């Protein structure tokens, strides 16, 4: 019997309850007599982590796999093709090891640069995150491995992550924290969605009916399996009723016993159990035998090519980069020999091999002897000495260019805890400044998962290449970029502020007494900085190249009442082939809510040869112009003017065009006594009648008020306009007949929405 045809009615209640919880750390229960196989799940999201059955701790140790660029790197690529190639290759490795579901990708928004798990997430913007994750999921599932989209939802910190309540208003959820999930669910149909550990507005995500059923299934049409994060279930029966199907990992029978007891006591309908069993059986039907191998060398080479797409050239004074292969080069910093390529925690991949930048640099120069290495600083915290710095200064003094490899150690960024600062370690800053003081040219290469501050040394150096975390082949990719074998094309997926205190979440992160208040609302990342005009060190979307690009011929045309098409021509005006990211933002103040100064609404990355021009066309759908209206509980497009902007970043706008939208035609609502006096005045029928009766209630011989009286009347009007009409009826000058007749008139009319 095919697995997909198994009917829950043919299984015992005990068998069904057993299917709802993991058998061990990484597999589900099988029901051999019914032909239901186990489902194998393994960590991702930037490399497969097949459990090492022979290890002392199989759930922690893993077999070798390729560590591709983590999401922090892929996000900086701004390239769905990079995400697609990662997903495609991971599927081959998952199938080789017999993994049915890979846990990833993660699309949580980078709300604060301190989040310890930011290296696993793409961006501070939901559109960028959603487009990249969609490409990853589509490719991985086409290759035969299911995806587990995570962590649903509002998981934006590691501090107290199991109990913290993310207190977020619905507009902010809908506009910032849910859209990436929505896009992946509706466009890529992931096999599973993983709930997060945290509470959302007081309710654990694992038992949040509104999230797991009303939004995910009923609104977005999700048909797959909802799985818990490992150990995220607090009440198995409540979670099952809310829409969580599979609790992982094993819980020594506690969850199974709770489900059995609830069904037998009539507290949980067996139909709810059957519903989740059908989803588990459907996923089990996709399980297949291991293929046994994959081309590790080919995947390492792919990882190197992809990593080169992810680094961001932040600064390049006097064309310091690319380096010439015949110059004397001082390579400084422990990260040149001990590459930092991923973060800590459950996503930590056991790489097939790693590639150090120093080795790759020596392979690219004409005479390896012209490259001199000095450690500069040590990664061993207990070892404090000035000798490495002095050695670095001596090497820099003799070189044509000094390249300092700096960043954060893996232990600084991990699942389970957040950072306390965005500063580089003081010893590294001291080395950078000391080297820059004596070197003819200084280049800094950064490796880290979350934003690091550039202050205290930025102005001392000539070039900065931000490598984020680039996976196991990152060292080779950085060398390719330094020497121009590859042209930098990455763009920042998150803002680099001057100070941590400038970040909009600063006063509300990581919360207190079990709650974290998302007080910044929709003003996350660049939305905040651009709206209040706060300068930053480098804005969202920034990135340099070894060539130059010109933008021209912007054309924006309406394709409907609330959709548009944008076309723009990009020309490579430099002397090298390169890639450019076309960034389309929309700006408006239309509507009754505060809107960000601009929001990313479309993007594409194109490759151009020197002198080549290309016209690209991008579509803006209804959501590109909409805000979430909490009164209507729906997306709304307000009538008004919208400006479509082309940016080299969120702050550098190079072209723009405006269009006028008619907006939504909302059905009118009854004018009630609970509406404000101002709304009654604004009504085209009731308003004039109200004003006439108020004038009639005044003494006929009062005459024109003097200036002081007029000012006092204006103040009184400001005070009473917001009050409910029912209150004004009590304190105002109208008679009972006036009130009755106005209410009758209101009931037969409608107020303007």
N, C-alpha and C positions, 0 to 999 in steps of 0.2 A: 504493500500500500504506500503510495507517495506520501511524504510527510505532510504536504499541504492539504491533504484530504482527511487528516486525522480529526475526528470530531471530539470535542471535550466530553461529550456524553458517553463516549466509549472508555473514558479514563475514570479511575476512582477519585474520590475527593482527595485522598492522600497523595496520589500521583500528581494531581493538579497543583496542590499546595506545594509539593516539592519542587515543581518546575519554576516557581516564582522566586526562588532564592538560589544563590550560587552554591555549587557543590564544593568548591574550594576557592582559592584566590582568583582564578582566572577562567574557570569554566562553569557552565550550568549543568544541571542534572540531565541525564538521559533517561528515557523510558524505553528500554530495549524491546520489550514485548509489543510496544505500539509502533516501533520503528522510528522513534524520535531520538536523534543523536544529540550529543553535547554541542554547545556553542562555545567556541574558544575566543576569549577577548584578551587583548593585550594593549598595553600603553602605547601611545603615540605622543605628540602629534607630528613630530619632525623626523621620526625614525621608529621602526618597530622594536618592541621590547619583548621578544619571546621568552617566557620563563625558562630558566635553566633547571630542569628537573633534577639534575645531579648535584645542585648546589645545596648548601646548608639551609639557605633561605630562598626557595624558588620564587617567591613573590617579589623579592628584591633583586636578586641576581638575574641577569638576562644573557642570552646568546648574542653573538656579534651580529650587527646590522649596520647599515649605512646611516650615519647621522647627517641628515640634510640640513640646510639652513633653517633654524627655528623661525617661528612666525614673526619675531621682531625683525629679522632680516628680510623675510619674504614681504612683510608689510612695506619695508623701505624700497622694495623693487618696484612697487606700484604696477606690477605686471601679472595679470592672471595666467599668462603662459608659464611663468616661473612656478606659481602655485600648482598649476596643472601637471607640470613635469614632476614635481615632488610627489603629488598624489599618485601619479601613474607608477613611478618607481617603487613607492612604498607598497602599492598593491602587489607587485611582483614579489617583494620580499615577504609580505604577509602570507601570500599563497605558498611560498616556498616552505614556510614554517607551519603551515596549517592553521593560520590565524584567521578567524572568520570576521571579527570586528576589531578595528583599530580605534582606540579611544582618542578622538580628535577629529577635526581641529577645534581650537578654542577661539571664540569670537567675543570674549568679554572686552569691554572698552577700557582703554588706559585712562582711567579717571585721575589717578595720581601717579607721578613718576616713582613713588616709593613702593608701589605694589611689588612684592617679591616675585610674583609670577608673570610680570609684564613681558618677559622674554618669550612666553608661550602665546602671547596675544599680538594681533596685527597692528592695531592703530588706535588713535583717540577719536577716530571718525567711523560711524557705523556703515557708511556706504563703502568706503575702502575695505573695511573688514569683511563685509558681506560679499563683495564681488570676488575677493581673493579666496575666501573660504568656499564659496560656491564652486569655483574652478577646481579646487583641491578635492572636494567631495565628489563632484561629477567624475573626475578622472580616476579616483581611487575605486569608486564603486563600479565603474566601467571595467576596471581591471580585476574585479572579483572579490574585493574586500569591502566589507561594510564600514561606514563611518559612524562615529558617535559624536555628534555636535555638542559642545559643552562650553561653559557650565551654566545651565539655565536656571536662574537668571540673576543679574545684579551681583555677581561675584567679582568684586573689584578690589579686594584686599585679602591678605592672608591672616592678618591679626584677628584672633578670635573667630576664625572663619566658620567654625561649626555652630556657633551660637549667635553670632552678631546678627542684628536685624538691620538690613539695608532699608531705610525709610525713604521711599522715593514716591513723588507724586506721579499720577498716571501720565500726564503729558510728557514728563521727562522719561519715563519708562518707554513710552511709545515712540518718542522721537530719537532717543539716544541709545538705550540699553536693549531694546528688543528688535530693531530693524535688521540687524545682521542675522540674527536667528531666523527672522521671518523670511528673508531673502533665500537663505540656504534651504529652509524647509520647503518653500513653495517652488523653488527652481531646481534644486538638486535632490530632493526627497531622500535625506539620509536614512540609513537603516535604523539608527537609534538616535535619541536625544538624551543627554545625561543631565540630570538635575544637579544643582549646586548644593553645597553644604549649608549655606547661610539661610537665614530667614529673610523673607521679603515682606516688609510692613507687618512684622510680627509673626508671620506664619512660615514654618519651615518649607523650603522649596520642594522637599520630597513629599509633602502632603498639602500642596497648594493647589486646590481645585481650579481656581481662576487661571493660574498659569498653565497647569498640565492638561486641563480639559477644555476650559472655555476659550482660552487664547490659542494654545498649541493645536488642539484637535478641531474644535468647532469653527474657529475663525480661519486658521491657516490650513486646515485640512490634512494635518499630519496623520499618516496611516501606520507609521512604524512603531517601534518599541521604545518606551521610556524606561531608562535604566538609572539606578541611583549612582551617585558618586560613591566611592568605596567607604561604607560605614556611615552614609548620610541619612539613613532611615532611622527615625526615632520611634515611630508608632507604625508597625507594619500594616495594620488593618486600616488606619486612617490614610496612609500613603496609597494603598491599593484602591481605596474608594475615591481618592483624589485623582487617580489616573496613572500612578507609578506602577509599571508592570513587573520589572525585575529588580530585586534588591541584591546588591553585590557588596562584599563577597559572601562566603558562607557565614552563618551565624549560629552554628551548632544546634540547629533545629528550632530556635526560639521563634523566628518569623513564621515557620511552617505551623508550629503549634498554635500561635496566635490566630492565624487564618482559620485553621480547623475549628478552633473553639468559637470564633465569631460566627462562622457559617452555621455550626450546629446549634448555637444559641439564638439564631435568627437575627443577629445583629448585622450581618453582612450577607447580602444576597449571593447565592452561588453563581448567578449570572455575571456578577462583577469578576469573580474568579475566572469564569469561562472566557470572558472578554480578553483578559490578559493572557490566558493560556493560548488562545488563538494567535495572538501576536508573537508569542514565543515560538510556537510551532511553525509559524510562517517564516521566522528568521532562521530556525533550525533547518528548514528546507533548503537554505542556500549554502549550508556547510558542505565542504568538499575536502578531499584528502590532500595532504601536502604534496607540492610538486617537487620538493627536495633540494632545489638549488636556485641561485641567481648569480649574475655576473658581477661580483663584488668590485672588480677593477673598473668595469664600465660605469657602475653606479658612483664610484669615487670620482671618476673623471666628470660625470654629469654634475655631481655635487660641487666640483670646482667651478664649472661654467656657470651654474646657477648662482653660486655665492658671489661671483663677480658682478652680477646684476643687482645685488642687494646693498652694497656699500655706498655711502653718501660722501661725496667730496664737499666738505663744508667751506673750505677756504683754500685759495691757491694764489697767493701774491707773487707777482713777478714771474708767473709761469714756472714756479719751482718744480711742479709736477707736470708731465711725467719725468722720471729720472733718466739720465743718460747712462748707458751700460758701461761707459769707460771712465766714470768718475770714482773718486775715492769716497767710499760710503762707510759711515759709522752706524752700525745697527745697535740700538741700545734698548734695554728693557727685557725683563724675564719673559714677557708674553711672546717675544720673537722666537723663543725656543720651547716654551711650554704654552701652546696655543689655548686660548680661552674660546671655546666654540659652542658651548651649550650651558644650560642652567642646571640647578640641582633639583632633586625630587623625583616624582614618578615618571617624568619625561626623559630622565637621564639615560641616554642610549649608550650601549657598549659598542664603540665604533669598530668597524673592520680594520681601520688604521687611521692615523692622524698625520697631518702635514704641517711642519713648522715653517713659519715665514722665512726664517734665516736660511734654511736649506733651499727654499724656492728662490730666494734672492740670489744666492750664490750660483744657482743653476742658470740664472738669466744674465749674469754679467760676463764680460769677455774674459776677465782675469779674476778668478775667485779670490785671489790674494789681495785685491783692492777693497774687499769687504772685511771690516774689523768689528768684532762683537764685544760689547761690554754689558754686563748684567744691569748695572745702574741702580737697581733696587731689587730686593729679595721678596719673594712671596711667602717666605717663612716668617710668620709674625714674631716669633721669639728671637729672631736674629736681627739685631740692630747694630749697624756699623756704618761709618761714612766711607769705607773703602770702595764699595761698588760705585758710589756717586763720583768719587774722585777719579776712578778708572774711566767712567763714562765721559767726564769732562776732558780728560786727556785724549781720548779717542776722537771726540768731537772737534777738538782744536786742530787735529791733523787732517781732518776729512774735508772734502768739498761740500758734503751734505750729511747731516745727522738725522737719522730716522729713529724716533723714540716710539716704542710699542708700549702703550699704557692701557689701563682699564681696570676692571673689577674682577676679582677672583671668583671662581664658581661658588665658593662658600658665601660670598656676599649677596648672591641672588638665588633664591630657592623657593620652591613650594613650602608652605608652612610658616613662613615669617616674612615680614616686610622690612625694607631698609629704613634707616633713621636719617639718612642724609643722601644728597645727590653728589656730594663732593668726591673727587678722586682721593685716594689715600695720600696724606701729606708727604710721605717719602717720594711718591711719584711726581707730585707737583714740584718738589724741590729739585728733582733730577731734571725735569723739563726746563725749569727756569735757569738752572746752572748750565745746562747744555746750550740753551738758546743764547746765553750771554757770551759764549765763545765760538759758536759754530757760524760758518759763512751762511748756511741755510739750515733751517730746522723744520722737519716734518714730524707731525704727531699722528700716529695710527692708533685708533681707539678700538677696544674690544669690550663689550658690555651688553647686558640684556635690557636694561632700563636707562633712561636719560641720565647722563652725568653732566655736572657743571663744567664749563670751560673757563670759568672766571679764575683770575690770579695768574694766568699764563697765556690766554688766548692771543693777546696782542703781541706777545714776545716771539711767536713762531710764524713761519711763512705759509705753511699748509697744514690742513687737518683733514685726514681721511677717516671717516667714522665707519668702522666695520661692524658695529653692533655684535651679534653672534652669528657666525656664518657656517656652522657645521664643521665636520671633520676635515674638509678640504679648504677651509677658510684661509689657512696660511698661504697656500698656493695662489688663491684668488687675490689676496692682498698684494702679493708680489706682482701678479699680472697687472693689477691696477696701478701700482707704483711706477712700473716701467712702461705703461702704455700698451701692453699686449691686449688689454681690455680697456675700454673707455668708461669711466664712471657714469652711471645713469640712474643711480638711486636717488630718491627724494625722501625727505623726512616724513615719517608717518605719525610723528608726535612733535610737539613744540619743545625747543630747548630754551627755558627761561633764563633770565639773569639770576634769579634767586628762587629757591624753593618756595619762599613765602609769596611769590607772585602767582603760584598755581591756584586756580579757583577753588580747589578742594582743601586748601591748606588748613583752614580753621575747623574743618569738619572731618578730618582724616586722622586716625582711623576710628574715631568715635569714642563713646564713653558709656559706661553702665549698660552694656549690651546693645547699644544702638549706634548706628552711624547715619547722620542726617545728610542727605544729598542736597544741601542748601543752595548749591550753585545752580540747581535746576538744569535747564538745557544748555547753559553756558559752560560747556566742557571744552577744555583744550583751546584750540584756536578760536572757537566761537566766542569765548570770553575775552581773550587778548585783543581780538580785532574790534569787538563791540565797545570796549572801554578805551581803546587806543593805547594799551599798555605795551611799551617796547619789549621785545624779546631778543635773545642772542641770535637765534635762528628760528624762523617760522615754519610751521607745518607746510609741507610741499617744497621746501627749499632743497636745492641740490645743484652743484656745478658739473661741468663737463670739460673735456679737453677740446671741444669745439663750441661753436655758438649757434644759436637758433633765433630766427626772427618769426614773428607772428603777424599775419595780415589778413585782410579781406574777411573780417568777421561778419557773418550774416545770421540773424535770428528770425525765424518765421513761425507763426502760429500754425499748428496742424489740427487744432480743435479749440474748444473754449478754454481748456486748461492743460494743453500739451503743446510742445514746441520742438523745433528742430534747429540745431546749431551747427553751422559749418564754419571752418576756419582753415587758413592755409599756413603751414609751417615750412620754413626753409632752413636748411643747414647752411649757414653762411660762413662756416669755418673751413678748416683744411683737413679734418679727420671725420671718418664715419662715426656716427653716434646715435644715441636714442634720446628722445624727448618725450616728456609727459605733458599732454594737454590736459589742463585742469579747468573744469567749468564750475563756476560758483554762481549762486543765485542770491541776490540781495533784495530785501523789501522791508517796508515798515507797515505793510497792509495788515489789517485785522485787529482784533481786540486784545491780542497778547503781544508781549515783547518778543521780537524776533532777533536772532543773532545778526551781526553786521553782514555776514555772508555765510553760506553753507555749501560745501562741496556737493554737487549734484550729478556730475558725470566726469569721467576721465578715460584716457586711453594712452598707451605708450607706443610710439612709432619709431622705426629705425630709418635713418636717412643717410645717404652718402653725401660727401661734400658737394655743395651746389644744388642738391636735389630739393624739390618742393613737393609737398603733398597736401591736398585738401582732405580734411577728415570731417565726417558728419556724425554728430552725436544727438541722441533723442532725449528730451526731457519729458518724463511722464507726469501725471497729475501730482504724484507725491513730491516731485521736485519743487512744487510751489505751495504745498500744503503745510498746515500746522495741525496738531491734534487738538480738537475742540472738546474739552471735558464736559461742557454743557450738553453737546449733542452726542457725546461718546462716539465720535467718528472723526475722520480726517476732513478738513475743510479748506477750501481755497477762497481767500477773501478777495473781494473786488479791489482793484488798484493797480499800481505800477510796480513792475518787477524788472530788475536790472540783471541781465545775464553777463557775467564777467569771465574773461579768460585770464588766468593767473599763472605766473611762474612760481608763485607760492600763495599762501593765504593773505599775505600783505602786499605782494607786488602784482598789481593788476595791470596787464598790458593792453587790454582791449575790452570794451563793453558796449552793450546795446540794450535799450529798454523796450518793454512791451507792456501793453495794458490788457489785463484779464477781467472778464465780466464777473468772475467769481461765482460761488454757488448760489442757487436760488432756494433758500431755506423756506420750508413751509411756515407760515405765520403762526404765532402762538397767542393764546388768549391773554388779554390784558386784565390782570387780577389786582386786587387790593394789596397783594404782597409785593407787587412791582414798585419801584421807586417813583417818587414824585417826578424826577427827571424823565423817566420813561413815559409817564403820563403826558408830560408837557411835549415830548417828542412825537407823540402819536398824531398823525395828520388829521384825524377826525375829532378825537377826544381832547387833544391838546388845546386847540383854539377855544373850545367850549369851556374848558377848565379855566383858561386865562380870562375869558369874558366874565365868568362868575366871580373870580377873585377880584377883578376890577370893580364889578358891581357891588361887592361887599364893602368897598371903601367909602368913606364920607364924601359927599359930592363937593363940599367946599374946601377940600384940603389944599387945592392948588398944586403947583409944581414944587417938589421938594428942593430945599437948598442943598449945596454940595455935601455938607456933613450928613444930612438925612439920606441923600442918594447913596453915599458910601456905606452907611449903616444898613440900608435896604439890600445893597449888593452883598454885604457880609451875611446877612440873614438868609438870602437866597442860596448862597453857597452852603450854608449849614443845613437847610431843609431839603435841598434837591436830592441828596442821597437817601433820605429816610423813606420807609415804606409808606404807601398811600394810606394804609389803614391807620398809621400813627398820625399822619397829617390831618386825617379826618377828625381825630380827637382834639388836636391842639390848634388847628387852623380856623379861619374865620367863616367857613362854609356852613350853611344851614343844613338841617336834616333833609329838606327837600332837594337841596343842591346835591348832597351825597347820594341820595336814592337815584336821582336822575342821571348823575354821572356814572354810577355803577351800571345802571340799565344800558346806557350808551356804550360803555366798555364791553358789556357782555354781548352786544350785538355787533361789535367791531373787533378788530385784532390789532395788536401793536406791531410795529415794524420790527423785524428780527435783524 
